[in-house]
Amino acid sequence: MIAEAGLAALWFAAALAALQLALAAVGVRRALLSNPVVTQTAEGKSRPEPRFVGPEDVAITDQIMSAVRPVAVVQGLLAGLSLLLLIIAFVRSDMSVLLVATNSHSDKPLLYKIAGAWGNHEGSMLLWVTILGLAGGAVAILEHRLQRATLIATLGAQAMIALGFYAFLLFSSNPFARLNPAPVDGNGLNPLLQDPGLAFHPPTLYIGYVGISVAFSFAVGALVTRDVGPAFARAMRPWVLGAWIFLTLGITAGSYWAYYELGWGGWWFWDPVENASLMPWLAATALLHSVTVLATRDGLRAWTVMLAVVAFSMSMIGTFLVRSGILTSVHAFAVDPKRGAFILVLLALYIGGALLLFAARVGTVRQGNTFEPVSREGALVANNLLLSVVLGIVLIGTLYPIVAAGMGVQLSVGPPFFDKTAGPIALILVAIMGAGPLLRWRRDEANAVLGRMTVPVAATGITFAAFAALGGGIGILPLLGLSIAVGAGTASIAPLWKRDLRRTPLFTWGMVIAHLGIAVSLAGMASDSAFTKQTLIAARIGEPQRVGPFIVTLDHIRPVIGPNWSALEATLTVQRGTGKPFTLRPQSRFFASPPTVTSESAIATKVDGQLYTVLGQEDDQGRWQLRLWWKPFVTLIWLGGALIALGGVLSLFGRVRRERRAAAREMEA
C-alpha cells in the first residue's frame, strides 16, 4: 500500500497545484481590474477598464486570494509525503515497485538505498517537484514584503511550473508503477553512484534549480502586476542567493565526486551533464548581481527580469535534457517518444511562454536610475555581458553535437573547444570582477580607479614576470590564469582596507570572501593545468616508480570483500624525499548486481597538492597497470568553491538581518 499511498499523494498535490493556479489567476485578475487602469481604444480615446470595486467584489477577491497561501503549503506537504513514501519503499526493498527493482538491491547499504530513491530518472523528478512544492509553501508562509497581488501572481507561477512536473511524473514517469510478478531481488544501483556523493550532490543541485524557479516566479508575478522595482528585487534576492549557494555547493561537490570516483584524474571534462549544471550557475551569477543593484540602487530593472527568465530556462534545459537521456543519446525519443514529446512540450511552454511574457511586458518596465559607464554598475553590466557570452558558448557547445547527430552527423565538442573559446573570456571576466568593488556607485573617475588598482595590477604583473621567467615554459592560458588570480585575489580584499573590520557589514564580508574564492579556484585550475605530472606504468611487485617529487613502490596485491562488492587492492608505499613513508591502497572493484568493474582511486592530500593513484589490470607478464598523477595545488579548486559558497551564506544572513532590522524600525515608527 505504500506505493499506492505515494501515488495518491502525488495526484492530490497535482490537483492542488491546479487549484492554486486557478485561484491565483482569478484573484490577480480581479485585483488588477479593481485598480483605476486606463487603456487606449482603437480610435485613440481613453476609457477605463471594467473594475471590481464594490464591497462584495472586494470581499470575493480577498477570499479568493486568501485561499492561495494555504493551498500552496498543503501542496508542498503532499509532495514531500510522496517522496518520503518512495524512500520507504527503497529502504524496505519493495521489489514489487518497478523503480525499486530496477535501481536497488536488498544487499545495498542503507545510505545507498535512501539515495537510490533519487538516483534514477523518475525519483529525481519526484525530488525536483518535492523541493519545488516545499519552496512554494515557504514563499507562501514567509513572504510579506510584496504587494499582495504580486505575491499571489508569484504563487500562481510556481503552481504552473509544478503542474507541468506533476503531469510529467503522473503520465510518463510514474515512480510508483507496480511490477507483477515481483522479482526475488533487484538489479542494483549503478556502482558509480554508490557513493556518499549521491546523497548530497543531486539534492543540492535541485535546491539550486528550484531557487531559480522561485526567482523566475517572482519575475513573472512582477511582470503580470507591473510591479518591477526595488521591493520585488528585495523579495527575490534571498532566493537567488540561496539558489546560487546550493548550485555552487552542488557543482563543487560533483566535481570532486567525479574526480575521485571515475579514476581519470580530471576535475572537469566539459561533459554535457557537467555543463547542464554550469549553465544555470552562470546565469544565476549574473542575476545575483543585477538583483542586488535593483534592490539597493533601483537600476538594471529589465536586466534583472530578463536574467531571471534566462536562468530559469537554463535550469529547465539542464534538468530535462539530462534526465530525459537526450544528452547521452539522441535516440532516447525513439525509445520513449511519449516522454520525449512531453519534455519538448514543457520546454516550449515554459521557456517560450516566459520569453513571450517578457517581450509583451518589457515596455512597462521603467528604466530606473541611470549610471555612467565608469561605475560599479558599469562593471556589473560588463560582467553580465561576459557571463552571457560564456553561457552562450557552453550552451552551443553542449547542444550542437545533439543537433548534428539528429541530422545524421556524429561529432563531439570537447575540452579543447571550451578551453580556447570560454577560457580567455573567463579570464577577462575575473579581471573585471576584481576591479568592480573598487569602483564607486553611479559614477567614478578613470584616474581615481587606476589609482585604486595600483596594488592589484602590480601583483598581477609581478606574478606574470615571475612565472614567465621561472615557470618552465607553461602555456599562456595557465600563465595568465595564475597572474590574474593573484591580482583578483589582491583586489578582492581591497574593500576591507582602512575599514573597521568589526563594523564591516556581514554582506560585505560575504562579497569579499566569494570574490576571493573565485581567485583561489582560478589559481587551482591554472596550477593543475600548468604543473601536473602524469605517468602510466606497468609495475612489478617491489619495483619503485617516480611521479613528481614522489617515489611509489607496489608492495603487493590482495583480494578484499566489501558490503556488496569484491576487489583487488594494491598496497603502495610512497615516499617524498627523506620524509616519512606512507601507504595508499587503490582498488579495482567488481559489483555483481549489476555486473560492473570500477576503479577506486587512492589519493594523498598534501599542503601543496595531491598524489592521485589508480590500479589497472594485470598483463600477461605479471605486471600491474598503475596510473599516477602529481597535481600541485589542485585542492585550491574546491577550497575556492567552498569559499564562494561561504561568501554567499554570509551575504544571505547579512542581507536578511539588515532587512529584518529595517522592518522592525518601521514598525516601531
URDAWO-V432081 format. One record per run of one state. SS is the DSSP state (2 for helix, 1 for strand, 0 for the rest). FROM is the first residue (numbers start at 1). TO is the last residue. If there is no record, write none. Layout:
BEGIN
<<SS;FROM;TO> <SS;FROM;TO>>
END
This chain:
BEGIN
<<0;1;1> <2;2;33> <0;34;37> <1;38;40> <0;41;45> <1;46;48> <0;49;54> <2;55;91> <0;92;96> <1;97;97> <2;98;103> <0;104;109> <2;110;118> <0;119;120> <2;121;142> <0;143;147> <2;148;172> <0;173;177> <1;178;178> <0;179;190> <2;191;193> <0;194;196> <2;197;225> <0;226;229> <2;230;261> <0;262;271> <2;272;297> <0;298;300> <2;301;324> <0;325;331> <2;332;335> <0;336;336> <2;337;364> <0;365;375> <2;376;406> <0;407;414> <2;415;436> <0;437;445> <2;446;452> <0;453;453> <2;454;470> <0;471;475> <2;476;492> <0;493;493> <2;494;496> <0;497;500> <2;501;503> <0;504;505> <2;506;531> <0;532;532> <1;533;539> <0;540;543> <1;544;547> <0;548;549> <1;550;561> <0;562;564> <1;565;576> <0;577;581> <1;582;584> <0;585;586> <1;587;592> <0;593;594> <1;595;600> <0;601;601> <1;602;606> <0;607;608> <1;609;618> <0;619;623> <1;624;632> <0;633;635> <2;636;668> <0;669;669>>
END
